């Protein structure tokens, strides 16, 4: 009875009774796949499939604009556009590009969580 009371408090409905865990998950949990042009279709599919298995509300969001804006600032400051190693860049550039994408994901997740 305490769990049901807590669930009702979370969803803001004193009469809500979930029929199963998947339904509850769909009611309170949103997953988001934040992709860039470097993301694979395979990882996008895995995120969508996992969301379907747990029942979460799911969305796909592109972070390309945010990543490109940071790279643009880097380019203005250094006079060059960093490249992934696969495209002729150095190990250092490769790591920097990966970090730019990860940091944007963390910022977006943190801001979403605050709201």
C-alpha positions in Angstrom: 0.0 0.0 0.0 2.9 2.4 0.7 4.4 1.8 -2.8 1.0 2.5 -4.4 0.7 5.7 -2.3 4.2 6.7 -3.5 3.4 6.0 -7.1 0.2 8.1 -6.9 2.1 10.9 -5.3 4.7 10.8 -8.1 2.1 10.8 -10.9 -0.1 13.3 -9.1 -3.2 11.2 -9.3 -4.7 9.8 -6.2 -6.7 7.2 -8.1 -3.9 5.9 -10.4 -3.3 2.2 -10.3 -0.8 0.9 -12.8 -1.7 -2.4 -14.5 1.9 -3.5 -14.8 5.5 -2.2 -14.5 5.7 -1.3 -18.2 2.6 0.9 -18.0 4.0 2.7 -14.9 7.3 3.2 -16.7 5.5 4.7 -19.7 3.7 7.1 -17.3 6.7 8.4 -15.4 9.9 7.7 -17.4 11.1 9.3 -20.6 14.2 8.2 -22.4 16.1 10.2 -25.0 18.7 9.2 -27.6 20.8 12.3 -28.3 22.5 11.7 -31.6 25.1 13.5 -33.6 26.1 13.0 -37.2 28.7 10.5 -35.8 26.1 8.3 -34.1 25.3 5.0 -35.7 21.9 3.7 -36.7 22.7 0.7 -34.6 22.9 2.6 -31.4 19.8 4.5 -32.2 17.9 1.2 -32.8 19.3 -0.2 -29.5 18.0 2.8 -27.6 14.6 2.6 -29.2 14.4 -1.1 -28.6 15.4 -0.8 -24.9 12.8 2.0 -24.5 10.2 -0.4 -26.0 11.2 -3.2 -23.7 10.8 -1.1 -20.5 7.8 0.9 -21.8 9.3 4.4 -21.5 8.2 7.3 -23.5 11.1 7.7 -26.0 12.4 10.5 -28.2 15.4 11.0 -30.5 17.1 14.4 -30.5 20.0 15.7 -32.6 22.8 17.5 -30.8 24.6 18.5 -34.0 23.8 22.2 -33.7 25.3 22.4 -30.2 28.4 20.4 -31.2 29.0 22.4 -34.3 28.7 25.7 -32.3 31.4 24.6 -29.9 33.6 23.4 -32.8 33.0 26.8 -34.5 34.3 28.6 -31.4 37.3 26.3 -31.4 37.9 27.0 -35.0 37.8 30.8 -34.5 40.3 30.5 -31.6 42.7 28.1 -33.3 42.2 28.7 -37.0 41.5 25.1 -37.7 38.6 22.6 -37.5 39.4 19.5 -35.5 39.1 16.1 -37.2 38.4 12.6 -36.0 41.4 10.3 -36.3 39.5 8.4 -39.0 39.4 11.6 -41.1 43.1 12.4 -40.6 43.0 14.1 -37.2 45.4 13.4 -34.3 44.7 11.3 -31.2 44.3 14.5 -29.3 41.7 15.9 -31.7 39.9 12.6 -31.7 39.6 12.7 -27.9 38.6 16.4 -27.9 35.8 15.7 -30.4 34.5 12.8 -28.3 34.6 15.0 -25.2 32.6 17.8 -26.9 29.8 15.4 -27.7 29.8 13.8 -24.3 29.8 17.1 -22.4 26.8 18.3 -24.5 24.9 15.1 -23.6 25.7 15.7 -19.9 24.6 19.3 -20.0 21.4 18.4 -21.8 20.6 15.6 -19.4 21.3 17.8 -16.3 19.2 20.7 -17.6 16.3 18.3 -18.4 16.6 16.7 -14.9 16.4 20.2 -13.3 13.1 20.9 -15.1 
